[in-house]
Amino acid sequence: MANFAGIRIICISALVPCSLATPIYLSDVPAYDWYHGCAPTAAASIIGYWDLNGFPNLFDASGADVFLTINVQDQISSPEHNARYDPIPDDLTQPQTWNSIADFMNTSEGDGRPMGATLSSKVATGITEYAASRGYTFDAWSNYTGFSSIWTALVTEIDAGRPLVFGVDATGDGMPDHAAPVLGYDIRGDYDYWYAAYTTWDEAETISWFQFRRLSSSYSWGVGKAIIIHPVSVPVPEPSTFALLAIGIVGLMGYGCMRRRV
């Protein structure tokens, strides 16, 4: 996209100083408080970004209201979905609706599945089906081709003005258990790569930076997969949506999910 190409040319001309000293992130991605599932909440941050950048019917809220969880929570997980699938076992006497991200991701569905759990295989399809229900065509898919390709996908998507979702291990047990919206990257030295994300545990949170590493039981926030999200017809975001701050899996495994920390 033309607006971003100019920025990247400047960085490339500086080469090492730019790539090593300048975190690159998108600035219009809403941070939402965990609401009935990390996968629907993480996806909502991406959907909210696109609602603000050319796809205004993705959420019922508009403008600054898109940044408040309470204004979009029914599109994250509807009252009908919560009433039907949050009890254990599911209360199938409650009506089935298809009006929220959690509906299309089948979040919490299935006897014995804890509230907020989503199969990782349903995240991408859930995003595209939700967007279609709002009148838009989106593509979304999971990156399974290797750990290094996840980093390549991250850089490519952020440089193009497209946030994405990571499947991560928030507890440090070596298994993916959380979905997080990802909106930036930083290269701090040789093989010292970082990604910018929201934890989904507080709508007032600022960007958190995590070292880009494989899943491991030796540390938390290792990365298991990337979920790439593309509007089929992409408007060119305004330059203000892209910030440069100059300061120097998993297949059918699910996201359980980590709730907001109190």
Contacts in CASP RR format, 6 or more apart in sequence:
PFRMAT RR
TARGET T0000
AUTHOR 0000-0000-0000
METHOD contacts of the structure
MODEL  1
MANFAGIRIICISALVPCSLATPIYLSDVPAYDWYHGCAPTAAASIIGYW
DLNGFPNLFDASGADVFLTINVQDQISSPEHNARYDPIPDDLTQPQTWNS
IADFMNTSEGDGRPMGATLSSKVATGITEYAASRGYTFDAWSNYTGFSSI
WTALVTEIDAGRPLVFGVDATGDGMPDHAAPVLGYDIRGDYDYWYAAYTT
WDEAETISWFQFRRLSSSYSWGVGKAIIIHPVSVPVPEPSTFALLAIGIV
GLMGYGCMRRRV
1 160 0 8 1.000
1 161 0 8 1.000
1 234 0 8 1.000
1 236 0 8 1.000
1 237 0 8 1.000
2 236 0 8 1.000
3 236 0 8 1.000
3 237 0 8 1.000
3 238 0 8 1.000
3 239 0 8 1.000
3 242 0 8 1.000
4 159 0 8 1.000
4 160 0 8 1.000
4 161 0 8 1.000
4 242 0 8 1.000
7 239 0 8 1.000
7 242 0 8 1.000
7 244 0 8 1.000
8 159 0 8 1.000
10 18 0 8 1.000
11 18 0 8 1.000
11 19 0 8 1.000
11 22 0 8 1.000
11 24 0 8 1.000
11 244 0 8 1.000
12 18 0 8 1.000
19 187 0 8 1.000
20 187 0 8 1.000
20 188 0 8 1.000
20 189 0 8 1.000
20 248 0 8 1.000
21 246 0 8 1.000
21 247 0 8 1.000
21 248 0 8 1.000
22 186 0 8 1.000
22 244 0 8 1.000
22 245 0 8 1.000
22 246 0 8 1.000
22 247 0 8 1.000
22 248 0 8 1.000
23 184 0 8 1.000
23 185 0 8 1.000
23 186 0 8 1.000
23 194 0 8 1.000
23 196 0 8 1.000
23 209 0 8 1.000
23 244 0 8 1.000
23 245 0 8 1.000
23 247 0 8 1.000
24 158 0 8 1.000
24 159 0 8 1.000
24 184 0 8 1.000
24 185 0 8 1.000
24 186 0 8 1.000
24 244 0 8 1.000
25 158 0 8 1.000
25 183 0 8 1.000
25 184 0 8 1.000
25 185 0 8 1.000
25 196 0 8 1.000
25 207 0 8 1.000
25 243 0 8 1.000
25 245 0 8 1.000
26 49 0 8 1.000
26 158 0 8 1.000
26 161 0 8 1.000
26 163 0 8 1.000
26 183 0 8 1.000
26 184 0 8 1.000
26 241 0 8 1.000
26 242 0 8 1.000
26 243 0 8 1.000
27 240 0 8 1.000
27 241 0 8 1.000
27 242 0 8 1.000
27 243 0 8 1.000
28 49 0 8 1.000
28 52 0 8 1.000
28 53 0 8 1.000
28 237 0 8 1.000
28 240 0 8 1.000
28 241 0 8 1.000
29 45 0 8 1.000
29 46 0 8 1.000
29 48 0 8 1.000
29 49 0 8 1.000
29 163 0 8 1.000
29 181 0 8 1.000
29 183 0 8 1.000
29 198 0 8 1.000
30 44 0 8 1.000
30 45 0 8 1.000
30 48 0 8 1.000
30 49 0 8 1.000
30 52 0 8 1.000
30 66 0 8 1.000
30 67 0 8 1.000
30 72 0 8 1.000
30 203 0 8 1.000
31 45 0 8 1.000
31 67 0 8 1.000
31 181 0 8 1.000
31 198 0 8 1.000
31 200 0 8 1.000
31 202 0 8 1.000
31 203 0 8 1.000
31 204 0 8 1.000
31 205 0 8 1.000
32 41 0 8 1.000
32 44 0 8 1.000
32 45 0 8 1.000
32 69 0 8 1.000
32 72 0 8 1.000
32 76 0 8 1.000
32 198 0 8 1.000
32 200 0 8 1.000
32 203 0 8 1.000
33 41 0 8 1.000
33 69 0 8 1.000
33 200 0 8 1.000
33 201 0 8 1.000
33 202 0 8 1.000
33 203 0 8 1.000
33 260 0 8 1.000
34 41 0 8 1.000
34 200 0 8 1.000
34 201 0 8 1.000
34 257 0 8 1.000
34 258 0 8 1.000
34 259 0 8 1.000
34 260 0 8 1.000
35 41 0 8 1.000
35 44 0 8 1.000
35 69 0 8 1.000
35 73 0 8 1.000
35 76 0 8 1.000
35 77 0 8 1.000
36 76 0 8 1.000
36 77 0 8 1.000
36 81 0 8 1.000
36 82 0 8 1.000
36 86 0 8 1.000
36 102 0 8 1.000
36 107 0 8 1.000
36 108 0 8 1.000
36 115 0 8 1.000
36 116 0 8 1.000
37 76 0 8 1.000
37 77 0 8 1.000
37 102 0 8 1.000
37 107 0 8 1.000
37 108 0 8 1.000
37 115 0 8 1.000
37 116 0 8 1.000
37 117 0 8 1.000
37 118 0 8 1.000
37 255 0 8 1.000
37 257 0 8 1.000
37 259 0 8 1.000
38 116 0 8 1.000
38 118 0 8 1.000
38 178 0 8 1.000
38 179 0 8 1.000
38 180 0 8 1.000
38 200 0 8 1.000
38 255 0 8 1.000
38 256 0 8 1.000
38 257 0 8 1.000
38 258 0 8 1.000
38 259 0 8 1.000
39 105 0 8 1.000
39 107 0 8 1.000
39 116 0 8 1.000
39 118 0 8 1.000
39 120 0 8 1.000
39 122 0 8 1.000
39 123 0 8 1.000
39 165 0 8 1.000
39 179 0 8 1.000
39 255 0 8 1.000
39 257 0 8 1.000
40 76 0 8 1.000
40 77 0 8 1.000
40 100 0 8 1.000
40 101 0 8 1.000
40 102 0 8 1.000
40 105 0 8 1.000
40 107 0 8 1.000
40 116 0 8 1.000
40 118 0 8 1.000
41 76 0 8 1.000
41 179 0 8 1.000
41 200 0 8 1.000
42 165 0 8 1.000
42 179 0 8 1.000
42 180 0 8 1.000
42 181 0 8 1.000
42 198 0 8 1.000
42 200 0 8 1.000
43 101 0 8 1.000
43 105 0 8 1.000
43 123 0 8 1.000
43 126 0 8 1.000
43 127 0 8 1.000
43 130 0 8 1.000
43 165 0 8 1.000
43 179 0 8 1.000
43 181 0 8 1.000
43 229 0 8 1.000
44 72 0 8 1.000
44 75 0 8 1.000
44 76 0 8 1.000
44 101 0 8 1.000
45 163 0 8 1.000
45 181 0 8 1.000
45 198 0 8 1.000
45 200 0 8 1.000
46 127 0 8 1.000
46 163 0 8 1.000
46 164 0 8 1.000
46 165 0 8 1.000
46 181 0 8 1.000
46 229 0 8 1.000
47 58 0 8 1.000
47 59 0 8 1.000
47 75 0 8 1.000
47 101 0 8 1.000
47 127 0 8 1.000
47 130 0 8 1.000
47 131 0 8 1.000
48 58 0 8 1.000
48 59 0 8 1.000
48 66 0 8 1.000
48 72 0 8 1.000
49 163 0 8 1.000
50 58 0 8 1.000
50 231 0 8 1.000
51 57 0 8 1.000
51 58 0 8 1.000
51 59 0 8 1.000
51 61 0 8 1.000
51 62 0 8 1.000
51 66 0 8 1.000
52 63 0 8 1.000
52 66 0 8 1.000
52 241 0 8 1.000
53 235 0 8 1.000
53 237 0 8 1.000
53 238 0 8 1.000
53 241 0 8 1.000
54 235 0 8 1.000
55 131 0 8 1.000
55 136 0 8 1.000
55 231 0 8 1.000
55 235 0 8 1.000
56 62 0 8 1.000
57 134 0 8 1.000
57 135 0 8 1.000
57 136 0 8 1.000
58 75 0 8 1.000
58 131 0 8 1.000
58 134 0 8 1.000
58 136 0 8 1.000
59 66 0 8 1.000
59 71 0 8 1.000
59 72 0 8 1.000
59 75 0 8 1.000
60 71 0 8 1.000
60 72 0 8 1.000
60 74 0 8 1.000
60 75 0 8 1.000
61 68 0 8 1.000
61 71 0 8 1.000
61 72 0 8 1.000
65 71 0 8 1.000
66 72 0 8 1.000
67 203 0 8 1.000
68 203 0 8 1.000
69 76 0 8 1.000
69 203 0 8 1.000
74 99 0 8 1.000
74 100 0 8 1.000
75 99 0 8 1.000
75 100 0 8 1.000
75 101 0 8 1.000
76 100 0 8 1.000
76 101 0 8 1.000
76 102 0 8 1.000
77 100 0 8 1.000
77 101 0 8 1.000
77 102 0 8 1.000
77 103 0 8 1.000
77 107 0 8 1.000
78 97 0 8 1.000
78 99 0 8 1.000
78 100 0 8 1.000
78 102 0 8 1.000
78 103 0 8 1.000
80 94 0 8 1.000
80 95 0 8 1.000
80 96 0 8 1.000
80 97 0 8 1.000
80 99 0 8 1.000
81 97 0 8 1.000
81 100 0 8 1.000
81 102 0 8 1.000
81 103 0 8 1.000
81 107 0 8 1.000
81 108 0 8 1.000
83 91 0 8 1.000
83 94 0 8 1.000
84 90 0 8 1.000
84 91 0 8 1.000
84 92 0 8 1.000
84 94 0 8 1.000
84 95 0 8 1.000
84 96 0 8 1.000
85 91 0 8 1.000
85 102 0 8 1.000
85 107 0 8 1.000
85 108 0 8 1.000
85 109 0 8 1.000
85 110 0 8 1.000
85 115 0 8 1.000
86 108 0 8 1.000
86 115 0 8 1.000
88 111 0 8 1.000
88 112 0 8 1.000
88 113 0 8 1.000
88 114 0 8 1.000
88 115 0 8 1.000
89 110 0 8 1.000
89 111 0 8 1.000
89 112 0 8 1.000
90 108 0 8 1.000
90 109 0 8 1.000
90 110 0 8 1.000
90 111 0 8 1.000
97 103 0 8 1.000
98 104 0 8 1.000
98 133 0 8 1.000
99 133 0 8 1.000
100 130 0 8 1.000
101 107 0 8 1.000
101 126 0 8 1.000
101 127 0 8 1.000
101 130 0 8 1.000
102 108 0 8 1.000
102 116 0 8 1.000
102 118 0 8 1.000
103 130 0 8 1.000
104 122 0 8 1.000
104 125 0 8 1.000
104 126 0 8 1.000
104 127 0 8 1.000
104 129 0 8 1.000
104 130 0 8 1.000
104 133 0 8 1.000
105 118 0 8 1.000
105 122 0 8 1.000
105 123 0 8 1.000
105 125 0 8 1.000
105 126 0 8 1.000
105 127 0 8 1.000
106 118 0 8 1.000
106 119 0 8 1.000
106 122 0 8 1.000
107 116 0 8 1.000
107 117 0 8 1.000
107 118 0 8 1.000
107 122 0 8 1.000
108 114 0 8 1.000
108 115 0 8 1.000
108 116 0 8 1.000
108 117 0 8 1.000
108 118 0 8 1.000
114 256 0 8 1.000
116 256 0 8 1.000
116 257 0 8 1.000
117 254 0 8 1.000
117 255 0 8 1.000
117 256 0 8 1.000
117 257 0 8 1.000
118 179 0 8 1.000
118 254 0 8 1.000
118 255 0 8 1.000
118 256 0 8 1.000
118 257 0 8 1.000
119 252 0 8 1.000
119 253 0 8 1.000
119 254 0 8 1.000
120 142 0 8 1.000
120 167 0 8 1.000
120 176 0 8 1.000
120 179 0 8 1.000
120 225 0 8 1.000
120 249 0 8 1.000
120 250 0 8 1.000
120 251 0 8 1.000
120 252 0 8 1.000
120 253 0 8 1.000
120 254 0 8 1.000
120 255 0 8 1.000
121 142 0 8 1.000
121 251 0 8 1.000
121 252 0 8 1.000
123 140 0 8 1.000
123 142 0 8 1.000
123 165 0 8 1.000
123 179 0 8 1.000
123 227 0 8 1.000
123 255 0 8 1.000
124 140 0 8 1.000
124 141 0 8 1.000
124 142 0 8 1.000
124 227 0 8 1.000
124 229 0 8 1.000
125 140 0 8 1.000
126 140 0 8 1.000
127 138 0 8 1.000
127 140 0 8 1.000
127 227 0 8 1.000
127 229 0 8 1.000
128 137 0 8 1.000
128 138 0 8 1.000
128 139 0 8 1.000
128 140 0 8 1.000
131 137 0 8 1.000
131 138 0 8 1.000
131 231 0 8 1.000
132 138 0 8 1.000
136 231 0 8 1.000
136 232 0 8 1.000
137 231 0 8 1.000
137 232 0 8 1.000
137 233 0 8 1.000
138 229 0 8 1.000
138 230 0 8 1.000
138 231 0 8 1.000
138 232 0 8 1.000
139 229 0 8 1.000
139 230 0 8 1.000
139 232 0 8 1.000
140 227 0 8 1.000
140 228 0 8 1.000
140 229 0 8 1.000
140 230 0 8 1.000
141 227 0 8 1.000
141 228 0 8 1.000
142 225 0 8 1.000
142 226 0 8 1.000
142 227 0 8 1.000
142 228 0 8 1.000
142 251 0 8 1.000
143 149 0 8 1.000
143 150 0 8 1.000
143 153 0 8 1.000
143 225 0 8 1.000
143 226 0 8 1.000
143 227 0 8 1.000
143 228 0 8 1.000
144 225 0 8 1.000
144 249 0 8 1.000
144 250 0 8 1.000
144 251 0 8 1.000
147 214 0 8 1.000
147 223 0 8 1.000
147 224 0 8 1.000
150 166 0 8 1.000
150 223 0 8 1.000
150 224 0 8 1.000
150 225 0 8 1.000
150 226 0 8 1.000
151 185 0 8 1.000
151 193 0 8 1.000
151 212 0 8 1.000
153 164 0 8 1.000
153 226 0 8 1.000
153 228 0 8 1.000
154 164 0 8 1.000
154 182 0 8 1.000
154 184 0 8 1.000
154 185 0 8 1.000
154 195 0 8 1.000
154 212 0 8 1.000
154 226 0 8 1.000
155 185 0 8 1.000
157 163 0 8 1.000
157 164 0 8 1.000
157 228 0 8 1.000
158 164 0 8 1.000
158 183 0 8 1.000
158 184 0 8 1.000
158 185 0 8 1.000
161 237 0 8 1.000
161 241 0 8 1.000
161 242 0 8 1.000
162 228 0 8 1.000
162 229 0 8 1.000
162 230 0 8 1.000
162 234 0 8 1.000
163 181 0 8 1.000
163 182 0 8 1.000
163 183 0 8 1.000
163 184 0 8 1.000
163 229 0 8 1.000
164 181 0 8 1.000
164 182 0 8 1.000
164 226 0 8 1.000
164 227 0 8 1.000
164 228 0 8 1.000
164 229 0 8 1.000
165 179 0 8 1.000
165 180 0 8 1.000
165 181 0 8 1.000
165 182 0 8 1.000
165 226 0 8 1.000
165 227 0 8 1.000
165 229 0 8 1.000
166 179 0 8 1.000
166 180 0 8 1.000
166 182 0 8 1.000
166 195 0 8 1.000
166 197 0 8 1.000
166 223 0 8 1.000
166 224 0 8 1.000
166 225 0 8 1.000
166 226 0 8 1.000
166 227 0 8 1.000
167 176 0 8 1.000
167 178 0 8 1.000
167 179 0 8 1.000
167 180 0 8 1.000
167 223 0 8 1.000
167 224 0 8 1.000
167 225 0 8 1.000
167 226 0 8 1.000
167 227 0 8 1.000
167 249 0 8 1.000
167 250 0 8 1.000
167 255 0 8 1.000
168 176 0 8 1.000
168 177 0 8 1.000
168 178 0 8 1.000
168 179 0 8 1.000
168 180 0 8 1.000
168 197 0 8 1.000
168 210 0 8 1.000
168 221 0 8 1.000
168 222 0 8 1.000
168 223 0 8 1.000
168 224 0 8 1.000
169 175 0 8 1.000
169 176 0 8 1.000
169 177 0 8 1.000
169 178 0 8 1.000
169 215 0 8 1.000
169 216 0 8 1.000
169 220 0 8 1.000
169 221 0 8 1.000
169 222 0 8 1.000
169 224 0 8 1.000
170 177 0 8 1.000
170 178 0 8 1.000
170 180 0 8 1.000
170 199 0 8 1.000
170 220 0 8 1.000
170 221 0 8 1.000
170 258 0 8 1.000
171 177 0 8 1.000
171 178 0 8 1.000
171 220 0 8 1.000
171 258 0 8 1.000
172 216 0 8 1.000
172 217 0 8 1.000
172 218 0 8 1.000
172 219 0 8 1.000
172 220 0 8 1.000
172 221 0 8 1.000
172 222 0 8 1.000
173 217 0 8 1.000
174 215 0 8 1.000
174 216 0 8 1.000
174 217 0 8 1.000
174 222 0 8 1.000
175 215 0 8 1.000
175 253 0 8 1.000
176 215 0 8 1.000
176 224 0 8 1.000
176 225 0 8 1.000
176 249 0 8 1.000
176 250 0 8 1.000
176 253 0 8 1.000
176 254 0 8 1.000
176 255 0 8 1.000
177 254 0 8 1.000
177 255 0 8 1.000
177 256 0 8 1.000
177 257 0 8 1.000
177 258 0 8 1.000
178 200 0 8 1.000
178 255 0 8 1.000
178 256 0 8 1.000
178 257 0 8 1.000
178 258 0 8 1.000
179 200 0 8 1.000
179 227 0 8 1.000
179 255 0 8 1.000
179 257 0 8 1.000
180 197 0 8 1.000
180 198 0 8 1.000
180 199 0 8 1.000
180 200 0 8 1.000
181 197 0 8 1.000
181 198 0 8 1.000
181 200 0 8 1.000
182 195 0 8 1.000
182 196 0 8 1.000
182 197 0 8 1.000
182 226 0 8 1.000
183 196 0 8 1.000
183 197 0 8 1.000
183 198 0 8 1.000
183 207 0 8 1.000
184 195 0 8 1.000
184 196 0 8 1.000
184 207 0 8 1.000
185 193 0 8 1.000
185 194 0 8 1.000
185 195 0 8 1.000
185 196 0 8 1.000
185 212 0 8 1.000
186 193 0 8 1.000
186 194 0 8 1.000
186 195 0 8 1.000
186 196 0 8 1.000
186 209 0 8 1.000
187 193 0 8 1.000
187 194 0 8 1.000
188 194 0 8 1.000
192 211 0 8 1.000
193 211 0 8 1.000
193 212 0 8 1.000
194 209 0 8 1.000
194 210 0 8 1.000
194 211 0 8 1.000
194 212 0 8 1.000
195 209 0 8 1.000
195 210 0 8 1.000
195 212 0 8 1.000
195 223 0 8 1.000
196 207 0 8 1.000
196 208 0 8 1.000
196 209 0 8 1.000
197 207 0 8 1.000
197 208 0 8 1.000
197 210 0 8 1.000
198 205 0 8 1.000
198 207 0 8 1.000
198 208 0 8 1.000
199 205 0 8 1.000
199 208 0 8 1.000
200 260 0 8 1.000
201 258 0 8 1.000
201 259 0 8 1.000
201 260 0 8 1.000
201 261 0 8 1.000
202 260 0 8 1.000
210 221 0 8 1.000
210 222 0 8 1.000
211 219 0 8 1.000
211 221 0 8 1.000
212 223 0 8 1.000
213 219 0 8 1.000
213 221 0 8 1.000
213 222 0 8 1.000
213 223 0 8 1.000
214 222 0 8 1.000
214 223 0 8 1.000
214 224 0 8 1.000
215 222 0 8 1.000
215 223 0 8 1.000
215 224 0 8 1.000
215 249 0 8 1.000
216 222 0 8 1.000
224 249 0 8 1.000
224 250 0 8 1.000
225 249 0 8 1.000
225 250 0 8 1.000
225 251 0 8 1.000
END
